[in-house]
Every structure is written in C-alpha cells, then in structure tokens.
Amino acid sequence: MSEANRPAEPERPFVAGMYDYYLGGTANSAVDRAAVERIRAVLPEIGESAWANRGFLQRVVKKMAGEWGIRQFIDIGAGLPTQRHTHEVVAENTPDGRVVYVDSDPRVVSRGEQLLVDTPNATVVLADLREPASILEHPEVQKMIDFNRPVGLLFVAVVQFLLDDDEAYGLIDQYVAAVPAGSYLALTGVTSDNQSQRIIDTIRSVYATTPTPAKPRTKAQVARFFAGLEIMEAYPGAPNDVVHVGQWGAEDPEAADDDGSRWFYAAVGRKS
C-alpha cells in the first residue's frame, strides 16, 4: 500500500492536553477531553488532583524564590503554561529570576514560545527528560542557567511517565548531580497507595492510549527519588518525608489532605 493510500493514524490523546483540560484550560483537543471524561467517570476528583499539583508548584516556587534565594529554575515536563505558571510566581518574588521550561511535545513548545515572546527571563525548549545531556547542554539552557549557582529543579507530575524504576531514579540523579550545593529538587509522583484497583485500572488503560503510559509508585518509591538529599519540612511540625501533594506548604495541612491530593506524593530536597 502506498503512503498516499495508507489510512491516517487515529488521533491520540496527549498528556499535556489532558492536564490542561483537568485545569479548565482551552489548549486541548476532543480526544484529550474524551480521555479525561473516561477517567472522570470513575474519579470525579481528578481535577482536584491536577489543581493540587498546580498549587504545590506555585507554593514551592514561591518558597524557593522568596525565602531560599533561588534565582533560576528548570521546569522539566512543564506542560502548557497556564494560570500563574512558574515564571509568573518567580517574577512576583524576585525581579531577576530566570526560568527554563522543558517539554517533549512540539505543540507545547510552540504555544510556550508564543506566550513567552515578551518575557526575556523565561524560555521553553523542546527536549526529552530521558536525555539529560540534551537539556543540560542545550544552548538556551546554557544561556539562561548559571550552573555555578543553585538551581531549582522542578519535576511536577512527570516522573510517572518513567516506567522503568532504575531508569527513573538514575535520570533524576543525573539532574541533581549537574547542579551545585544549595540547589533544590521539587518532585511529585502519582501513587496507587490505598486507592481502588478499579479506578487504577481505568486510569492505566486511558494513559495507555497516549504516547506516554503512566506508572504509580508507593510512598517509599517516591521518597527514593530524594536519596542523598535533605528533605525539607513540608509544613510546621511535619516529618522530613514525602507527603500528599496538597499538604506541602499548605496553611491547613489537614484540610488540604483531600481525596484529590492523595493521588500524588510530593517533597522538596536540598542538595548539600
């Protein structure tokens, strides 16, 4: 069969579009929305879970820029810029902060370039987190980030797309090794701890239709990403450990620990 007569591949949902729809955005397709609705049918709080991750991102960036003196950030697997994205939170807390967004979806990068055209302290690059050198050595990254000064590494709602555990931990280790002492790693990971197997199976089957299937991890497995780092206190009186994503930095950690929050673990680790 010639290429001209070959049937077109059916459109597939993409995680960036699905996540945008979770957050109430408009940068998503009909198949993205249909995939989300399949999940929402068994997990009505899926939108709350996405917002819990967004809230974590905003709180942790505010803490890093406003209290911990971090002036440069690499946001890997950033997805589509939406309400109060990383560079906006940074700008609210320090006038000289710089942000590099990284995503492997060309559509995300194209939209990001349009949105950031008048934002000199932020840029977006097309690269895969599975190839650290392609990110760390990228000309735009090298121009924006001084690797002799502390860096905020952000991996929010992305490590679940690294299915092989050894690869996942090894990749994060490479990024941490590339930044100096005083840098921070902020990371959230989806979990199936204490969740319904029926819901887990539905979510897994939906994400299997995307180019990036997902894998949940236990609390101990998420904590392993922070091996060798000092895990920061999530809220006053909290143990230095991973917590549910809504709790990190929350004014009322007990109220923030809702059903949506419990689908992700989160922590921030400092490199000494």
C-alpha positions in Angstrom: 0.0 0.0 0.0 1.4 3.4 -1.0 1.8 6.1 1.6 -0.9 8.1 -0.2 -3.4 5.4 0.3 -2.4 4.4 3.8 -5.2 5.1 6.3 -4.5 8.0 8.6 -3.5 7.1 12.1 -6.3 7.9 14.6 -5.6 11.0 16.7 -4.4 10.1 20.2 -4.8 12.0 23.5 -1.7 13.8 24.8 -1.0 14.2 28.5 -0.3 17.9 28.1 -3.8 18.5 26.6 -5.4 16.2 29.2 -3.7 18.1 32.0 -4.8 21.4 30.5 -8.3 20.2 30.5 -8.1 19.0 34.1 -7.2 22.6 34.9 -10.1 24.0 32.9 -7.9 25.3 30.1 -8.7 25.5 26.4 -5.5 24.2 24.8 -6.8 20.6 24.4 -8.4 18.5 21.7 -11.6 16.5 21.6 -9.7 13.3 22.1 -7.9 14.8 25.1 -11.3 15.7 26.6 -12.8 12.3 25.9 -9.9 10.6 27.6 -10.3 12.8 30.7 -14.0 12.1 30.8 -13.3 8.4 30.9 -11.2 8.9 34.0 -13.6 11.5 35.5 -16.4 8.9 35.3 -14.7 6.8 37.9 -12.6 9.5 39.6 -14.6 12.7 39.8 -11.9 14.4 41.9 -9.3 14.1 39.1 -9.5 17.9 38.5 -8.8 18.5 42.2 -5.7 16.3 41.9 -4.4 18.4 39.0 -5.0 21.6 40.9 -3.3 20.1 44.0 -0.2 19.7 41.8 -0.5 23.2 40.4 -0.8 24.6 43.9 2.3 22.6 45.0 4.2 24.1 42.1 3.2 27.6 43.0 3.9 27.2 46.7 7.3 25.6 46.2 8.4 28.1 43.6 7.4 31.0 46.0 9.3 29.4 48.8 12.4 28.8 46.7 12.4 32.3 45.2 11.1 34.2 48.2 12.8 32.5 51.1 15.5 30.2 49.9 17.3 32.6 47.5 16.9 30.5 44.3 17.0 32.8 41.2 17.0 30.2 38.4 14.7 27.3 37.7 14.4 24.4 35.2 10.8 23.2 34.9 11.0 19.8 33.2 7.9 18.2 31.7 6.3 21.6 32.3 3.3 21.2 30.0 1.2 24.1 28.7 1.7 27.4 30.5 -1.5 28.2 32.4 -2.7 30.2 35.4 0.3 31.6 37.5 2.9 29.4 35.8 6.4 29.2 37.2 7.9 32.3 35.6 5.0 34.4 36.9 5.4 33.2 40.5 9.2 33.8 40.2 8.6 37.3 39.0 6.3 38.0 41.9 9.1 37.1 44.4 12.3 38.2 42.7 12.9 40.6 39.8 16.0 38.8 38.4 14.7 35.2 38.4 15.0 33.1 35.3 13.0 30.1 34.1 13.6 27.4 31.5 10.6 25.3 30.6 11.3 21.9 29.0 8.7 19.6 27.3 8.9 16.9 24.7 5.6 17.8 23.0 6.2 20.2 20.0 2.7 21.6 20.4 3.5 22.6 24.0 6.8 24.2 23.0 5.2 26.1 20.1 2.5 27.5 22.4 5.0 28.3 25.0 7.2 30.3 22.6 4.1 32.4 21.6 3.2 33.1 25.3 6.8 33.9 26.3 7.7 36.1 23.3 7.8 39.3 25.5 9.2 37.5 28.6 13.0 37.8 28.4 13.7 35.9 31.7 11.8 32.8 30.6 12.2 30.4 27.6 11.0 27.0 26.5 13.0 24.2 24.9 12.0 21.0 23.1 13.7 18.1 24.7 13.0 14.7 26.4 13.7 14.4 30.1 15.1 10.9 29.3 18.1 12.7 27.7 19.6 14.9 30.4 22.5 16.0 28.3 20.2 17.3 25.6 18.6 19.5 28.2 21.6 20.5 30.4 23.8 21.3 27.4 21.1 23.0 25.3 22.2 26.4 24.2 19.1 28.1 25.6 19.6 26.4 29.0 23.3 27.3 29.0 22.4 30.9 28.2 19.7 31.2 31.0 21.2 29.0 33.7 24.4 29.5 35.6 25.4 26.0 36.8 27.8 27.5 39.3 24.8 28.9 41.3 22.0 27.0 43.0 19.1 25.8 40.7 15.5 24.9 41.4 14.8 21.6 39.6 11.0 21.1 39.1 9.6 17.7 38.2 5.9 18.1 38.9 3.5 15.3 37.8 6.0 13.9 35.3 8.0 11.0 36.8 5.0 8.7 36.5 5.8 8.6 32.8 9.2 7.0 33.5 8.1 3.3 33.7 11.4 1.7 34.5 12.4 2.3 38.1 16.1 2.1 37.6 15.9 4.5 34.7 13.7 6.9 36.6 16.0 7.1 39.6 19.1 7.2 37.5 17.8 10.1 35.4 16.8 12.2 38.4 20.2 11.5 40.0 21.9 12.9 36.8 20.0 16.1 37.0 20.8 16.5 40.7 24.5 15.8 40.0 24.6 18.6 37.4 23.6 21.4 39.9 25.7 22.7 42.8 25.2 22.5 46.5 22.3 24.7 47.7 20.1 23.6 44.8 16.7 22.1 45.4 14.7 19.2 43.8 10.9 19.5 43.9 9.1 16.4 42.7 5.6 14.9 42.7 4.7 11.3 41.8 1.4 9.6 41.3 0.5 6.8 43.7 -1.9 4.0 44.0 -1.5 3.7 47.7 -4.9 3.0 49.4 -6.8 3.5 46.1 -9.4 1.4 44.4 -8.0 -1.1 41.9 -10.9 -0.5 39.6 -10.0 3.2 39.4 -6.3 2.4 39.0 -7.0 0.0 36.1 -9.2 2.6 34.4 -6.5 5.3 34.7 -3.8 3.0 33.5 -5.9 1.9 30.4 -6.6 5.6 29.5 -3.0 6.6 29.7 -2.0 3.5 27.7 -3.8 5.1 24.7 -1.4 8.1 24.9 2.2 8.2 23.7 3.2 8.3 27.4 1.7 5.5 29.6 1.9 6.1 33.3 3.0 4.1 36.4 2.1 4.8 40.0 4.6 4.4 42.8 4.4 3.8 46.6 5.4 6.4 49.2 8.7 4.6 49.7 9.4 4.6 45.9 8.7 8.3 45.6 10.9 9.0 48.6 13.7 7.2 46.9 14.0 10.0 44.3 15.4 12.1 47.2 18.1 9.7 48.2 21.2 11.7 49.4 19.2 15.0 49.7 17.9 16.7 52.8 14.1 16.5 52.6 12.6 19.9 53.7 9.8 20.2 56.2 6.6 20.2 54.3 4.7 22.3 56.9 5.4 23.2 60.5 5.7 20.0 62.6 5.8 17.7 59.6 8.3 14.9 59.5 11.1 15.3 56.9 9.4 12.9 54.5 7.2 12.9 51.4 3.6 14.0 52.0 0.4 14.1 49.9 0.8 16.8 47.4 -1.9 19.2 48.7 -0.3 19.2 52.2 3.1 20.6 51.1 3.2 24.3 52.2 -0.5 24.3 53.0 -1.8 26.7 55.6 -4.1 23.9 56.9 -2.4 20.6 56.0 -5.3 18.5 57.5 -7.9 20.2 55.3 -5.6 20.1 52.3 -5.3 16.3 52.6 -8.4 15.6 50.5 -9.2 12.9 48.0 -7.6 14.7 45.1 -4.4 15.3 47.0 -4.0 11.7 47.9 -3.3 10.6 44.4 0.2 12.2 44.5 3.1 12.3 46.9 5.4 15.3 47.0 8.6 16.6 48.6 11.4 19.0 48.2 15.0 18.0 48.8 18.1 20.2 49.2 21.5 19.3 47.9 24.3 19.9 50.4 
